[in-house]
Amino acid sequence: MRLAILGAGAWGSALAISLAAAHPVTLWSRRAEDCEALGRTRSSRYLPDNPLPASVRIDASLPRAIDGAEALVVATATSGLRETLRAIAACGSPAAVIWACKGFETASGLLPHEVAAQELPRTSSVGALSGPSFALEVARGLPTAVVLASRDAAFAARTAAALNSPRLRIYSNGDLAGVELGGALKNVVAIAAGISDGLALGRNARAALVTRGLAEITRLGSAMGGRAETFDGLTGLGDLVLTCTGDLSRNRAVGVALAQGKSVEQALGGLGHVAEGVHSARAARDHARALGIEMPITEAVCAVLFESRPAPDAVKQLLMRDPRSER
């Protein structure tokens, strides 16, 4: 399958490295200087020890990059999704479009598939690639399992089978909204887990946050159109566990920094990458309030992020909640 991967950050580069083993791959970046550096060094600054295969073609021209491609994989941050989809539409490309970002659009609170419906209304073969996947491990060829979700179940199954490999296993799923919600909401819980770890509250506390966080994700995700069973799978429980416990998790790192008394700006400035959970937290809280869904962990994270509440105070508020039935 001829692929164009749009976005040459850590995730786009990792996907290019992995998928190029079996498919012709073109990697595009909107910044010409980034493409020049990639072509010269064959190495992304985000993954300096994992060179791009010689077969990966690098192009700064979007029309050239997508010309002849059967599938376009948009690997930008969620904030860049709309602009990229709009540019694809302007090219008139008939290719299938898959996005690999996780989160809500900041300005609108929309999920990626809702953005795609606005920008690519005549493209039916679309879907989301999500699941527990650190870019560095994918680039190294370590075993990873993800989900390709689409409302067109046949397209999801066909494309997942075409892209599947022993090192990057790709399952198909028809619950597009649920897969996207799992990928967006787990980042919020990961910030909470990072706060817990940064305050040295222990593994018991982290396990409680992961478990109760999954309950929050399932409540809101189901209310927003996802299937409850989706959140027990790779894009729910799987991605949640990875992001809340892994040292490579950017969102967990933000939580650790907040627990150390750093501001949000300081926490984000030290990453060098996007932490989608910061933007997703506000959207998740707003959706939950509109739907009457109780989200205490999300509310606590938002209090620290947006209301200058000290992290220890937010944790204390959570611990002082009245006891109730687990569900």
C-alpha positions in Angstrom: 0.0 0.0 0.0 1.5 3.4 -1.0 1.5 5.6 2.1 2.0 9.3 2.7 2.7 10.2 6.4 1.9 13.8 7.0 3.8 15.1 10.0 7.5 14.4 10.7 7.5 14.6 14.5 8.2 11.7 16.8 5.1 9.7 15.9 5.1 10.4 12.2 8.8 9.5 12.0 8.2 6.3 14.1 5.4 5.2 11.8 7.5 5.9 8.7 10.3 3.7 10.1 7.9 0.9 11.0 5.7 0.9 8.0 8.5 1.3 5.4 9.5 -2.3 6.1 6.6 -3.4 3.9 5.2 -0.4 2.2 6.4 2.5 0.0 6.3 5.5 2.3 6.6 9.3 1.7 7.1 11.5 4.8 6.0 15.1 4.6 6.6 18.1 6.9 5.2 21.5 6.3 8.5 23.1 7.2 11.0 22.9 4.3 13.9 23.3 6.7 12.8 20.1 8.6 12.6 18.2 5.3 16.0 19.4 4.3 17.5 18.2 7.6 15.7 14.9 7.4 17.0 14.3 3.9 20.5 15.2 4.9 20.7 13.3 8.3 18.0 10.7 7.7 17.2 11.2 11.4 14.4 13.1 13.2 15.5 15.4 16.0 12.8 13.7 18.1 14.2 10.2 17.5 18.0 10.9 16.9 19.1 7.3 17.4 16.5 5.8 15.0 17.3 6.6 11.4 14.8 6.6 8.6 15.2 3.8 6.2 16.7 4.7 2.8 13.4 3.8 1.1 11.5 6.6 2.9 11.0 9.5 0.5 10.9 13.0 2.2 9.0 15.8 0.6 8.1 19.3 1.7 5.4 19.6 -1.1 2.1 18.3 0.0 0.7 17.8 -3.5 3.8 15.8 -4.4 3.8 13.8 -1.2 0.3 12.6 -1.5 0.3 12.1 -5.3 -0.4 8.4 -6.0 -0.8 7.5 -2.3 -3.5 5.0 -1.4 -3.7 6.2 2.2 -2.7 9.4 4.0 -1.7 9.1 7.7 -2.0 12.4 9.4 0.5 12.4 12.3 0.3 16.0 13.4 -0.8 17.1 16.8 -4.6 17.5 17.1 -4.1 21.3 16.8 -2.7 20.8 13.3 -5.3 18.3 12.1 -7.8 20.8 10.6 -5.2 22.7 8.7 -3.7 19.5 7.3 -7.1 18.1 6.3 -8.1 21.4 4.7 -4.8 21.3 2.6 -5.6 17.6 1.6 -9.1 18.7 0.5 -7.6 21.5 -1.6 -5.4 18.9 -3.4 -8.5 16.9 -4.3 -6.8 13.7 -3.2 -9.0 10.5 -3.5 -6.9 8.6 -1.0 -8.2 7.2 2.3 -7.3 9.4 5.3 -6.2 8.1 8.8 -5.3 10.4 11.6 -3.0 9.4 14.5 -3.5 12.2 16.9 -5.3 12.0 20.2 -7.4 14.7 21.9 -10.0 17.4 21.4 -9.6 20.4 19.1 -8.8 23.2 21.5 -11.0 26.0 20.1 -14.1 23.8 19.3 -13.9 20.9 21.7 -14.5 18.6 18.7 -13.1 15.1 18.3 -10.9 14.4 15.3 -13.6 12.6 13.4 -15.9 15.6 13.8 -13.2 17.9 12.4 -12.7 15.5 9.5 -16.4 15.5 8.8 -16.3 19.3 8.4 -13.1 19.4 6.3 -13.5 16.2 4.2 -17.3 15.8 3.9 -17.0 13.8 0.6 -14.2 11.4 1.8 -15.8 8.2 3.2 -12.7 6.1 3.8 -11.5 7.7 7.0 -10.4 6.5 10.4 -8.3 6.9 13.6 -5.2 5.0 14.6 -4.9 4.9 18.4 -3.7 2.7 21.2 -0.8 2.2 23.7 2.2 3.2 21.6 5.2 5.2 22.6 6.9 6.5 19.4 10.4 5.6 20.5 9.4 1.9 21.1 7.7 1.7 17.7 10.8 3.2 16.0 12.9 0.6 17.7 10.7 -2.2 16.4 9.5 -3.3 19.8 6.2 -5.1 19.8 3.2 -2.8 19.8 -0.6 -3.2 19.3 -2.9 -0.4 18.2 -6.4 0.0 16.8 -7.6 1.3 13.5 -11.2 2.6 14.0 -13.7 3.7 11.4 -17.4 3.8 11.0 -16.8 1.9 7.8 -16.0 -1.5 9.4 -15.0 -3.0 6.1 -12.5 -0.2 5.5 -11.1 -0.6 9.0 -10.7 -4.3 8.7 -9.2 -4.1 5.2 -6.7 -1.4 6.0 -5.7 -2.9 9.4 -4.9 -6.2 7.7 -2.9 -4.4 5.0 -0.8 -2.5 7.5 -0.5 -5.1 10.2 3.0 -6.6 10.9 4.5 -8.8 13.6 6.0 -5.8 15.4 3.1 -3.4 14.8 -0.1 -5.3 15.3 -3.2 -3.4 14.1 -6.6 -4.4 15.2 -9.8 -3.0 13.6 -12.7 -1.5 15.4 -16.0 0.1 14.3 -16.4 2.3 17.3 -14.7 5.5 16.0 -16.0 7.8 18.7 -15.1 5.4 21.5 -11.6 4.9 20.2 -11.0 8.6 19.9 -12.5 9.3 23.4 -10.3 6.7 25.0 -7.2 8.2 23.4 -8.1 11.7 24.5 -9.3 11.1 28.0 -6.5 8.8 29.2 -4.1 11.8 28.8 -6.0 13.7 31.5 -5.8 10.8 33.9 -2.1 10.5 33.1 -1.6 14.0 34.4 -3.3 13.0 37.6 -1.1 9.9 37.8 2.0 12.1 37.3 0.9 14.4 40.1 0.4 11.4 42.4 3.9 10.1 41.5 5.4 13.5 41.9 4.0 13.8 45.4 5.4 10.3 46.2 1.9 9.0 47.1 2.8 5.4 46.2 1.7 2.7 43.9 -1.6 2.1 45.7 -2.6 5.7 44.9 -1.6 5.3 41.3 -3.6 2.1 40.9 -6.6 3.8 42.4 -6.2 6.7 40.0 -5.9 4.4 37.0 -9.0 2.4 38.0 -11.2 5.3 38.9 -9.9 7.2 35.9 -11.1 4.3 33.7 -14.5 4.6 35.3 -14.6 8.3 34.5 -13.5 7.6 30.9 -16.2 5.0 30.5 -18.9 7.2 31.9 -18.2 10.2 29.7 -17.1 8.1 26.7 -20.4 6.2 26.8 -22.4 9.4 27.2 -20.7 10.8 24.1 -21.4 7.9 21.9 -18.7 5.4 22.5 -19.3 1.7 23.4 -18.5 0.7 27.0 -16.6 -2.3 25.9 -14.2 -0.2 23.8 -12.8 1.3 27.0 -11.8 -2.1 28.2 -9.6 -2.6 25.2 -6.3 -1.2 23.8 -7.5 2.4 23.3 -9.0 2.5 26.8 -7.4 0.4 29.5 -4.3 -0.4 27.4 -3.4 3.2 26.6 -4.4 4.4 30.1 -2.0 2.0 31.8 0.8 2.8 29.5 0.4 6.6 29.8 -0.1 6.6 33.5 2.9 4.4 34.3 5.5 4.8 31.5 8.5 7.1 31.9 8.2 8.1 28.3 4.7 9.6 28.9 4.6 13.3 28.2 1.3 13.8 30.1 2.6 12.0 33.2 5.7 14.1 33.0 3.5 17.2 33.1 1.8 15.9 36.2 5.2 15.2 37.9 6.3 18.7 37.1 3.1 20.3 38.5 3.6 18.3 41.7 7.0 19.8 42.0 5.5 23.2 42.1 6.2 24.2 38.5 3.7 26.3 36.5 1.9 24.8 33.5 4.1 26.9 31.2 7.3 25.6 32.9 6.0 22.0 32.8 5.2 22.2 29.1 8.4 24.2 28.3 10.6 21.3 29.6 9.0 18.7 27.3 9.9 19.7 23.8 6.8 17.8 22.7 3.0 18.4 22.8 1.2 17.1 25.8 -2.4 16.7 24.5 -3.9 16.1 28.0 -3.5 19.8 29.0 -5.9 20.9 26.2 -8.1 17.8 26.5 -8.7 18.3 30.2 -10.7 21.5 29.7 -12.7 20.0 26.9 -13.4 16.8 28.9 -14.6 18.8 31.9 -16.8 21.0 29.7 -18.4 18.0 28.0 -18.9 16.3 31.3 -20.6 19.3 32.9 -22.9 19.7 29.9 -23.9 16.1 30.1 -24.2 16.0 33.9 -21.4 13.4 34.2 -19.4 13.3 37.4 -15.6 13.5 36.7 -13.8 14.3 40.0 -10.3 13.4 38.7 -10.7 15.5 35.6 -12.1 18.4 37.8 -9.1 18.1 40.1 -6.6 18.2 37.2 -8.4 21.2 35.7 -8.2 23.0 39.1 -4.4 22.5 39.1 -4.0 23.4 35.4 -6.3 26.4 35.1 -7.1 27.7 38.6 -3.7 27.7 40.1 -4.7 25.2 42.8 -1.6 23.6 44.4 -1.4 19.9 43.5 -1.4 18.7 47.2 -4.7 20.6 47.7 -6.3 19.1 44.7 -5.3 15.6 45.9 -6.7 16.4 49.4 -10.0 17.4 47.8 -10.2 14.0 46.0 -9.4 12.0 49.1 -12.0 13.9 51.2 -14.9 13.0 48.9 -17.7 11.1 50.6 -17.6 7.3 50.3 -20.0 5.8 47.8 -20.7 2.7 45.7 -17.7 1.8 43.4 -19.8 2.3 40.3 
